[in-house]
Amino acid sequence: MTDSLEFSRPIDLDEIEKNGLQREIIAEAQECAALAQRFDILGLEDLRATLDIRKLDDGETVTVTGHMTAKVTQKCTVSLDPFEADMSVELGQVFVRAGAPVTEADEDLDGEDSYDDEIEGNAIDLGEMVAQCLALELDPYPRKPGIEYVPEAEKLQDSGAESPFAALAQLKRDDC
């Protein structure tokens, strides 16, 4: 973990008690602005997450579940108009200590021999985890509600205008 992360909320694994740990993290205005720039969106407001952090019996695996909400402003890829959208996402991440063997308990978590991230040292960064989840949930081709994409060919047909190739087709018919 470095100081260059826009939304860093590290947690020491020793803080996680036997019955887990609950945390609410909220991004400040400057953190939201920095994340918006990082993810190339027009704006980000009210990013918050409520998290439940638990160690599995082996102590080498940590699960983080919870809920994230945010308000994002993106540019519509069709109209190029800015628009706001509310996000609400259920979170679920599995962290395993670097070098730790994957156990049956780890496999039961997601049905695969995998995990979401490795734990380096004795801490995980909850803020960065939430930021990465936000990035994955952003629509790569955002569309303002009510705006539909209509291909140019359909626009020409609907307007009754001839396509540029109609004149060429007529020339070909005239030559025959």
VODRENDREN-724205 format. One record per residue (C-alpha): residue number from 1; z, x, y. Coordinates in Angstrom, 2 decimals. Each point is the difference from the previous one (the first is absolute). Layout:
BEGIN
+-----+---------+---------+---------+
!   n !       Z !       X !       Y !
+-----+---------+---------+---------+
! NUM !       Z !       X !       Y !
...
+-----+---------+---------+---------+
This chain:
BEGIN
+-----+---------+---------+---------+
!   n !       Z !       X !       Y !
+-----+---------+---------+---------+
!   1 !    0.00 !    0.00 !    0.00 !
!   2 !   -0.92 !    1.28 !    3.38 !
!   3 !    0.86 !   -0.87 !    3.56 !
!   4 !   -3.67 !   -0.82 !    0.65 !
!   5 !    0.18 !   -3.33 !   -1.82 !
!   6 !   -0.26 !   -2.89 !    2.45 !
!   7 !    2.47 !   -2.26 !   -1.80 !
!   8 !    2.42 !    2.16 !   -1.96 !
!   9 !    3.09 !   -1.54 !   -1.59 !
!  10 !    1.19 !    2.46 !   -2.64 !
!  11 !    2.72 !   -0.98 !   -2.41 !
!  12 !    2.02 !    2.42 !   -2.08 !
!  13 !    0.04 !   -1.04 !   -3.65 !
!  14 !    3.75 !    0.67 !   -0.18 !
!  15 !    0.48 !   -3.00 !    2.33 !
!  16 !   -1.28 !   -2.36 !   -2.69 !
!  17 !    3.00 !   -1.45 !   -1.78 !
!  18 !    0.16 !   -1.44 !   -3.50 !
!  19 !   -0.85 !   -3.53 !    1.15 !
!  20 !   -2.76 !    1.17 !    2.38 !
!  21 !   -0.40 !    0.16 !    3.73 !
!  22 !   -1.52 !   -2.45 !    2.46 !
!  23 !   -1.67 !    1.13 !    3.23 !
!  24 !   -1.87 !   -1.65 !    2.82 !
!  25 !   -2.28 !    2.30 !    1.95 !
!  26 !   -1.70 !   -0.93 !    3.27 !
!  27 !   -2.63 !    2.06 !    1.80 !
!  28 !    0.55 !    0.68 !    3.69 !
!  29 !   -2.80 !   -0.61 !    2.52 !
!  30 !   -1.10 !    3.66 !    0.16 !
!  31 !   -0.02 !    0.20 !   -3.82 !
!  32 !   -2.20 !   -3.11 !   -0.16 !
!  33 !   -2.38 !    1.50 !    2.57 !
!  34 !   -0.22 !    3.27 !   -1.96 !
!  35 !   -0.65 !   -1.86 !   -3.28 !
!  36 !   -2.69 !   -2.13 !    1.66 !
!  37 !   -1.73 !    3.18 !    1.12 !
!  38 !    0.38 !    1.57 !   -3.46 !
!  39 !   -1.52 !   -3.05 !   -1.73 !
!  40 !   -2.68 !   -0.50 !    2.69 !
!  41 !    1.02 !   -3.53 !    0.93 !
!  42 !    0.34 !   -1.43 !    3.50 !
!  43 !    3.70 !   -0.79 !   -0.24 !
!  44 !    3.07 !   -0.38 !   -2.17 !
!  45 !    3.17 !   -1.90 !    0.86 !
!  46 !    3.18 !   -1.07 !   -1.71 !
!  47 !   -0.33 !    2.13 !   -3.13 !
!  48 !    3.07 !   -0.56 !   -2.13 !
!  49 !    1.00 !    0.14 !   -3.64 !
!  50 !    2.97 !   -1.17 !   -2.02 !
!  51 !    0.43 !    2.27 !   -3.01 !
!  52 !    2.03 !    0.14 !   -3.20 !
!  53 !    0.31 !    3.57 !   -1.35 !
!  54 !    1.23 !    0.65 !   -3.54 !
!  55 !    0.33 !    2.97 !   -2.34 !
!  56 !   -0.81 !   -0.53 !   -3.63 !
!  57 !    2.48 !    1.15 !   -2.65 !
!  58 !   -1.54 !    3.45 !   -0.29 !
!  59 !    0.46 !    0.66 !    3.73 !
!  60 !   -3.46 !    1.58 !    0.09 !
!  61 !   -1.77 !   -3.25 !    0.89 !
!  62 !    0.49 !   -2.11 !    3.11 !
!  63 !   -1.45 !   -3.46 !    0.61 !
!  64 !   -0.49 !   -1.48 !    3.45 !
!  65 !   -0.78 !   -3.70 !    0.32 !
!  66 !   -0.02 !   -2.24 !    3.01 !
!  67 !   -2.00 !   -1.74 !    2.67 !
!  68 !   -1.95 !    1.32 !    3.01 !
!  69 !   -1.24 !   -1.94 !    3.02 !
!  70 !   -2.07 !    1.11 !    2.99 !
!  71 !   -2.35 !   -1.26 !    2.68 !
!  72 !   -3.25 !    1.97 !    0.16 !
!  73 !   -2.82 !   -0.12 !    2.54 !
!  74 !   -3.40 !    0.95 !   -1.37 !
!  75 !   -3.61 !   -0.19 !    1.16 !
!  76 !   -2.17 !   -2.58 !   -1.76 !
!  77 !   -2.85 !    1.76 !   -1.80 !
!  78 !   -2.34 !   -2.93 !    0.75 !
!  79 !    0.72 !   -1.01 !    3.61 !
!  80 !    1.77 !    3.24 !    1.08 !
!  81 !    2.71 !   -2.20 !    1.58 !
!  82 !    3.63 !    1.11 !   -0.34 !
!  83 !    2.25 !   -2.37 !   -1.92 !
!  84 !    3.59 !   -0.08 !   -1.24 !
!  85 !    1.07 !   -0.65 !   -3.57 !
!  86 !    3.43 !   -0.35 !   -1.55 !
!  87 !    0.61 !    1.99 !   -3.17 !
!  88 !    2.57 !   -0.86 !   -2.65 !
!  89 !    0.03 !    2.19 !   -3.09 !
!  90 !    2.24 !    0.36 !   -3.05 !
!  91 !    0.73 !    3.67 !   -0.68 !
!  92 !    0.65 !    1.76 !   -3.29 !
!  93 !   -0.01 !    3.77 !   -0.45 !
!  94 !    1.17 !    2.29 !   -2.78 !
!  95 !    1.02 !    3.58 !    0.79 !
!  96 !    0.58 !    2.67 !   -2.68 !
!  97 !    1.48 !    3.47 !    0.55 !
!  98 !   -2.63 !    2.71 !   -0.01 !
!  99 !   -0.21 !    1.49 !   -3.48 !
! 100 !    2.06 !   -2.74 !   -1.64 !
! 101 !   -1.42 !   -1.31 !   -3.28 !
! 102 !   -1.28 !   -3.58 !    0.03 !
! 103 !    2.43 !   -2.09 !   -2.03 !
! 104 !   -0.37 !   -3.35 !   -1.75 !
! 105 !    1.87 !   -1.60 !    2.91 !
! 106 !   -2.66 !    1.33 !    2.40 !
! 107 !   -2.75 !   -1.40 !   -2.23 !
! 108 !    1.68 !   -3.42 !   -0.07 !
! 109 !   -0.05 !   -0.18 !    3.81 !
! 110 !   -3.75 !   -0.35 !    0.37 !
! 111 !   -1.46 !    0.05 !   -3.51 !
! 112 !   -1.59 !    3.42 !    0.45 !
! 113 !    1.02 !    3.64 !   -0.27 !
! 114 !    0.02 !    0.28 !    3.76 !
! 115 !    2.09 !   -0.24 !    3.13 !
! 116 !   -0.80 !   -0.36 !    3.67 !
! 117 !    1.36 !    3.27 !    1.39 !
! 118 !    2.00 !    3.10 !   -0.86 !
! 119 !    3.38 !    0.81 !    1.48 !
! 120 !    0.06 !    3.44 !    1.55 !
! 121 !    3.53 !    1.26 !    0.54 !
! 122 !    2.72 !   -2.64 !    0.11 !
! 123 !   -1.45 !   -2.55 !    2.44 !
! 124 !   -2.73 !   -2.56 !    0.44 !
! 125 !   -1.44 !   -1.19 !    3.30 !
! 126 !    0.17 !   -3.78 !    0.16 !
! 127 !   -1.84 !   -0.13 !    3.34 !
! 128 !   -2.97 !    1.96 !   -1.30 !
! 129 !   -0.06 !   -2.16 !   -3.13 !
! 130 !   -0.18 !   -3.14 !    2.17 !
! 131 !   -2.67 !    1.60 !    2.23 !
! 132 !   -2.15 !    0.83 !   -3.03 !
! 133 !    0.39 !   -3.54 !   -1.35 !
! 134 !   -1.05 !   -1.35 !    3.40 !
! 135 !   -3.11 !    2.20 !   -0.04 !
! 136 !   -0.95 !   -1.25 !   -3.46 !
! 137 !    0.38 !   -3.63 !    1.08 !
! 138 !   -2.20 !    0.31 !    3.11 !
! 139 !   -3.37 !   -1.71 !   -0.40 !
! 140 !   -2.65 !    2.74 !    0.27 !
! 141 !   -2.49 !   -2.59 !    1.35 !
! 142 !    2.19 !   -2.32 !    2.06 !
! 143 !   -1.50 !   -3.30 !    1.05 !
! 144 !    1.38 !   -2.20 !    2.74 !
! 145 !    0.93 !   -3.44 !   -1.36 !
! 146 !   -2.92 !   -2.41 !    0.34 !
! 147 !   -2.62 !    2.73 !    0.30 !
! 148 !   -2.62 !    0.20 !   -2.74 !
! 149 !   -2.57 !    2.68 !   -0.60 !
! 150 !   -3.55 !   -1.32 !   -0.04 !
! 151 !   -2.70 !    2.54 !   -0.92 !
! 152 !   -2.82 !    0.41 !    2.55 !
! 153 !   -2.59 !   -1.41 !   -2.44 !
! 154 !    1.97 !   -3.23 !   -0.31 !
! 155 !    0.41 !   -0.22 !    3.78 !
! 156 !   -3.80 !    0.21 !    0.41 !
! 157 !   -0.59 !   -2.65 !   -2.66 !
! 158 !    2.61 !   -2.33 !    1.50 !
! 159 !   -1.40 !    0.38 !    3.52 !
! 160 !   -3.56 !   -0.73 !   -1.13 !
! 161 !   -1.22 !    3.32 !    1.37 !
! 162 !   -2.49 !    1.92 !   -2.04 !
! 163 !    1.09 !    3.22 !   -1.54 !
! 164 !   -1.85 !    3.16 !    1.08 !
! 165 !   -1.63 !    0.07 !   -3.41 !
! 166 !   -1.42 !   -3.53 !    0.28 !
! 167 !   -2.81 !    1.25 !    2.25 !
! 168 !   -0.84 !    2.73 !   -2.51 !
! 169 !   -0.08 !   -2.53 !   -2.84 !
! 170 !   -2.37 !   -2.18 !    2.04 !
! 171 !   -2.30 !    2.99 !    0.59 !
! 172 !   -0.08 !    0.70 !   -3.72 !
! 173 !   -0.89 !   -3.65 !   -0.73 !
! 174 !   -2.78 !    0.08 !    2.61 !
! 175 !   -1.60 !    3.06 !   -1.63 !
! 176 !   -0.38 !   -1.69 !   -3.40 !
+-----+---------+---------+---------+
